Amino acid sequence: MSESESKERLLAAAKALVLANGYSGTTVDSICAKAGLTKGSFYHFFKSKEELGIATLEWSMLKSGAILEEGPHLKVTDPVERSFAFLEHVENCSEQLWASGCILASFAVELADTNEKMREIVSGMFTQVMDYFAERFEPIVEAWPELPPAKDLSNEYLSLLEGSIIFAKAFRDPSRIASALRAFRQNLLRLTAAAV
């Protein structure tokens, strides 16, 4: 197994275990066992569990971003239609991305009050995510300036997404994520239609 494959296995194992057991409930031993690797392999890549946690967040962001950027919305030429197609794409891949939970939210809920370094990293990543979605809302807001600013729409969307992930976990029904996101998109479509 190559070094990159070993590192990928450790990151994937860490993400799965943190989502299932929380950061505090995840040990280096359990990560190594799930990845099928030794502690020596772990410490070859990471100095500490915290360093792995940060790497897991970064890796998860890259993986999620790649999935979001692979959609059919890329073939849509009209900017407004592309934005709505992107939102539909997020709905369609929501279970793949978040059925097990949101790693950013997991770290935020568990560590924000006890680990300032992690809180700053997580809030910075949430800011990146909000900026990412705000860029996707910008063409809609430019076409309908009476709508809230793109950053406000992004904040609302991300809040809805995180809430729907919690509901999906509580009800053991990941389809609730897509359902909530679909309702947001349909409401936004109605608002834009009413503004014409």
C-alpha positions as a Markdown table, in Angstrom:
| # | Residue | x | y | z |
|---|---|---|---|---|
| 1 | Met | 0.0 | 0.0 | 0.0 |
| 2 | Ser | 1.3 | 3.4 | -0.9 |
| 3 | Glu | 1.9 | 6.2 | 1.6 |
| 4 | Ser | -1.0 | 8.2 | 0.1 |
| 5 | Glu | -3.3 | 5.2 | 0.4 |
| 6 | Ser | -2.3 | 4.7 | 4.0 |
| 7 | Lys | -2.9 | 8.4 | 4.8 |
| 8 | Glu | -6.3 | 8.3 | 3.0 |
| 9 | Arg | -7.3 | 5.2 | 5.0 |
| 10 | Leu | -6.4 | 7.0 | 8.3 |
| 11 | Leu | -8.4 | 10.1 | 7.3 |
| 12 | Ala | -11.4 | 8.1 | 6.2 |
| 13 | Ala | -11.3 | 6.1 | 9.4 |
| 14 | Ala | -11.0 | 9.2 | 11.5 |
| 15 | Lys | -13.9 | 10.8 | 9.8 |
| 16 | Ala | -16.2 | 7.8 | 10.2 |
| 17 | Leu | -15.3 | 7.3 | 13.8 |
| 18 | Val | -15.7 | 11.0 | 14.8 |
| 19 | Leu | -19.1 | 11.0 | 13.1 |
| 20 | Ala | -20.1 | 7.8 | 15.0 |
| 21 | Asn | -18.5 | 8.4 | 18.4 |
| 22 | Gly | -17.4 | 12.0 | 18.6 |
| 23 | Tyr | -13.9 | 13.4 | 18.7 |
| 24 | Ser | -13.4 | 12.5 | 22.4 |
| 25 | Gly | -14.8 | 9.0 | 21.9 |
| 26 | Thr | -12.3 | 8.3 | 19.0 |
| 27 | Thr | -8.9 | 7.1 | 20.0 |
| 28 | Val | -5.7 | 6.7 | 17.9 |
| 29 | Asp | -6.0 | 2.9 | 18.5 |
| 30 | Ser | -9.5 | 2.8 | 17.1 |
| 31 | Ile | -8.5 | 4.9 | 14.1 |
| 32 | Cys | -5.6 | 2.5 | 13.4 |
| 33 | Ala | -7.8 | -0.6 | 13.9 |
| 34 | Lys | -10.5 | 0.7 | 11.5 |
| 35 | Ala | -7.8 | 1.7 | 8.9 |
| 36 | Gly | -6.0 | -1.6 | 9.3 |
| 37 | Leu | -2.8 | 0.2 | 10.0 |
| 38 | Thr | -0.3 | 0.3 | 12.9 |
| 39 | Lys | 0.3 | 3.2 | 15.3 |
| 40 | Gly | 3.7 | 3.6 | 13.7 |
| 41 | Ser | 1.8 | 4.4 | 10.4 |
| 42 | Phe | -0.3 | 6.9 | 12.3 |
| 43 | Tyr | 2.6 | 8.7 | 13.8 |
| 44 | His | 4.4 | 8.7 | 10.5 |
| 45 | Phe | 1.8 | 11.0 | 9.2 |
| 46 | Phe | 0.5 | 12.8 | 12.3 |
| 47 | Lys | 2.1 | 14.1 | 15.4 |
| 48 | Ser | -1.1 | 14.0 | 17.4 |
| 49 | Lys | -4.8 | 13.2 | 17.4 |
| 50 | Glu | -5.4 | 16.9 | 17.1 |
| 51 | Glu | -3.2 | 17.2 | 14.0 |
| 52 | Leu | -5.2 | 14.2 | 12.5 |
| 53 | Gly | -8.4 | 16.0 | 13.4 |
| 54 | Ile | -7.4 | 19.1 | 11.5 |
| 55 | Ala | -6.2 | 17.1 | 8.5 |
| 56 | Thr | -9.5 | 15.2 | 8.6 |
| 57 | Leu | -11.4 | 18.4 | 8.4 |
| 58 | Glu | -9.3 | 19.7 | 5.5 |
| 59 | Trp | -9.6 | 16.3 | 3.7 |
| 60 | Ser | -13.3 | 16.2 | 4.2 |
| 61 | Met | -13.7 | 19.7 | 2.8 |
| 62 | Leu | -11.7 | 18.8 | -0.3 |
| 63 | Lys | -13.7 | 15.6 | -0.8 |
| 64 | Ser | -17.1 | 17.4 | -0.4 |
| 65 | Gly | -16.0 | 20.2 | -2.6 |
| 66 | Ala | -15.0 | 17.8 | -5.4 |
| 67 | Ile | -18.4 | 16.1 | -5.2 |
| 68 | Leu | -20.3 | 19.4 | -5.3 |
| 69 | Glu | -18.2 | 20.6 | -8.3 |
| 70 | Glu | -18.9 | 17.5 | -10.4 |
| 71 | Gly | -22.6 | 18.1 | -11.1 |
| 72 | Pro | -24.6 | 18.6 | -14.2 |
| 73 | His | -25.0 | 22.3 | -13.3 |
| 74 | Leu | -21.6 | 22.9 | -14.9 |
| 75 | Lys | -23.2 | 22.3 | -18.3 |
| 76 | Val | -25.8 | 25.1 | -17.8 |
| 77 | Thr | -24.7 | 28.3 | -19.4 |
| 78 | Asp | -27.2 | 30.8 | -17.9 |
| 79 | Pro | -25.8 | 32.0 | -14.5 |
| 80 | Val | -29.2 | 32.0 | -12.7 |
| 81 | Glu | -30.3 | 28.6 | -14.1 |
| 82 | Arg | -26.8 | 27.3 | -13.2 |
| 83 | Ser | -27.3 | 28.5 | -9.6 |
| 84 | Phe | -30.6 | 26.7 | -9.3 |
| 85 | Ala | -29.2 | 23.6 | -11.0 |
| 86 | Phe | -26.3 | 23.7 | -8.5 |
| 87 | Leu | -28.8 | 23.8 | -5.6 |
| 88 | Glu | -30.6 | 20.8 | -7.1 |
| 89 | His | -27.3 | 19.0 | -7.4 |
| 90 | Val | -26.6 | 19.6 | -3.7 |
| 91 | Glu | -30.0 | 18.0 | -2.9 |
| 92 | Asn | -29.2 | 15.0 | -5.1 |
| 93 | Cys | -25.9 | 14.3 | -3.4 |
| 94 | Ser | -26.9 | 15.2 | 0.1 |
| 95 | Glu | -27.2 | 11.7 | 1.4 |
| 96 | Gln | -23.8 | 10.8 | -0.1 |
| 97 | Leu | -22.3 | 13.8 | 1.6 |
| 98 | Trp | -24.1 | 14.1 | 5.0 |
| 99 | Ala | -26.1 | 10.9 | 5.8 |
| 100 | Ser | -23.6 | 10.1 | 8.5 |
| 101 | Gly | -23.4 | 13.7 | 9.7 |
| 102 | Cys | -21.4 | 16.8 | 9.2 |
| 103 | Ile | -17.8 | 16.6 | 10.3 |
| 104 | Leu | -17.5 | 20.4 | 10.7 |
| 105 | Ala | -20.6 | 20.5 | 12.9 |
| 106 | Ser | -19.4 | 17.5 | 15.0 |
| 107 | Phe | -16.1 | 19.3 | 15.8 |
| 108 | Ala | -17.9 | 22.6 | 16.4 |
| 109 | Val | -20.5 | 21.1 | 18.8 |
| 110 | Glu | -17.9 | 19.1 | 20.7 |
| 111 | Leu | -14.9 | 21.3 | 20.8 |
| 112 | Ala | -15.9 | 25.0 | 20.4 |
| 113 | Asp | -16.0 | 25.6 | 24.2 |
| 114 | Thr | -12.9 | 23.6 | 25.1 |
| 115 | Asn | -10.4 | 23.9 | 22.3 |
| 116 | Glu | -9.9 | 27.5 | 21.0 |
| 117 | Lys | -7.6 | 26.4 | 18.2 |
| 118 | Met | -10.1 | 23.9 | 16.8 |
| 119 | Arg | -13.0 | 26.4 | 17.2 |
| 120 | Glu | -11.0 | 28.9 | 15.1 |
| 121 | Ile | -10.3 | 26.3 | 12.5 |
| 122 | Val | -13.9 | 25.2 | 12.3 |
| 123 | Ser | -15.3 | 28.7 | 12.2 |
| 124 | Gly | -12.8 | 29.5 | 9.4 |
| 125 | Met | -14.0 | 26.5 | 7.5 |
| 126 | Phe | -17.6 | 27.4 | 8.0 |
| 127 | Thr | -16.8 | 30.8 | 6.7 |
| 128 | Gln | -15.3 | 29.3 | 3.6 |
| 129 | Val | -18.4 | 27.1 | 3.1 |
| 130 | Met | -20.7 | 30.2 | 3.5 |
| 131 | Asp | -18.6 | 32.1 | 1.0 |
| 132 | Tyr | -18.8 | 29.2 | -1.4 |
| 133 | Phe | -22.6 | 29.1 | -1.2 |
| 134 | Ala | -22.8 | 32.9 | -1.4 |
| 135 | Glu | -21.0 | 32.8 | -4.7 |
| 136 | Arg | -23.6 | 30.4 | -6.0 |
| 137 | Phe | -26.5 | 32.6 | -4.8 |
| 138 | Glu | -24.9 | 35.8 | -6.3 |
| 139 | Pro | -26.4 | 35.4 | -9.8 |
| 140 | Ile | -29.8 | 35.0 | -8.4 |
| 141 | Val | -29.5 | 38.1 | -6.2 |
| 142 | Glu | -28.1 | 40.1 | -9.1 |
| 143 | Ala | -31.2 | 39.2 | -11.2 |
| 144 | Trp | -33.6 | 39.9 | -8.3 |
| 145 | Pro | -32.0 | 42.6 | -6.1 |
| 146 | Glu | -35.0 | 42.7 | -3.8 |
| 147 | Leu | -33.9 | 39.3 | -2.4 |
| 148 | Pro | -31.7 | 39.2 | 0.7 |
| 149 | Pro | -28.0 | 39.6 | 0.0 |
| 150 | Ala | -26.2 | 36.4 | -1.2 |
| 151 | Lys | -24.3 | 36.1 | 2.2 |
| 152 | Asp | -27.7 | 36.1 | 4.0 |
| 153 | Leu | -29.1 | 33.5 | 1.7 |
| 154 | Ser | -26.0 | 31.4 | 2.2 |
| 155 | Asn | -26.2 | 31.7 | 6.0 |
| 156 | Glu | -29.9 | 30.6 | 5.9 |
| 157 | Tyr | -29.1 | 27.7 | 3.5 |
| 158 | Leu | -26.2 | 26.5 | 5.6 |
| 159 | Ser | -28.2 | 26.8 | 8.8 |
| 160 | Leu | -31.0 | 24.8 | 7.2 |
| 161 | Leu | -28.6 | 22.2 | 6.0 |
| 162 | Glu | -27.0 | 21.7 | 9.4 |
| 163 | Gly | -30.4 | 21.5 | 11.0 |
| 164 | Ser | -31.7 | 19.0 | 8.5 |
| 165 | Ile | -28.6 | 16.8 | 9.2 |
| 166 | Ile | -29.5 | 16.8 | 12.9 |
| 167 | Phe | -33.1 | 15.8 | 12.0 |
| 168 | Ala | -31.8 | 13.1 | 9.7 |
| 169 | Lys | -29.8 | 11.6 | 12.5 |
| 170 | Ala | -32.5 | 12.0 | 15.1 |
| 171 | Phe | -35.2 | 10.4 | 12.9 |
| 172 | Arg | -32.7 | 8.0 | 11.1 |
| 173 | Asp | -34.0 | 9.3 | 7.8 |
| 174 | Pro | -31.3 | 10.9 | 5.6 |
| 175 | Ser | -33.9 | 11.8 | 3.0 |
| 176 | Arg | -34.9 | 14.7 | 5.3 |
| 177 | Ile | -31.7 | 16.5 | 4.2 |
| 178 | Ala | -32.7 | 16.6 | 0.5 |
| 179 | Ser | -36.3 | 17.4 | 1.5 |
| 180 | Ala | -35.3 | 20.5 | 3.5 |
| 181 | Leu | -32.9 | 21.7 | 0.8 |
| 182 | Arg | -35.5 | 21.1 | -1.9 |
| 183 | Ala | -38.0 | 23.2 | 0.0 |
| 184 | Phe | -35.5 | 26.0 | 0.2 |
| 185 | Arg | -34.8 | 25.9 | -3.5 |
| 186 | Gln | -38.6 | 25.8 | -4.3 |
| 187 | Asn | -39.3 | 28.7 | -2.0 |
| 188 | Leu | -36.5 | 30.7 | -3.7 |
| 189 | Leu | -37.9 | 29.8 | -7.1 |
| 190 | Arg | -41.4 | 31.1 | -5.9 |
| 191 | Leu | -39.8 | 34.3 | -4.6 |
| 192 | Thr | -38.1 | 35.0 | -7.9 |
| 193 | Ala | -41.2 | 34.1 | -9.9 |
| 194 | Ala | -43.3 | 36.5 | -7.8 |
| 195 | Ala | -40.7 | 39.3 | -8.4 |
| 196 | Val | -41.0 | 39.1 | -12.2 |
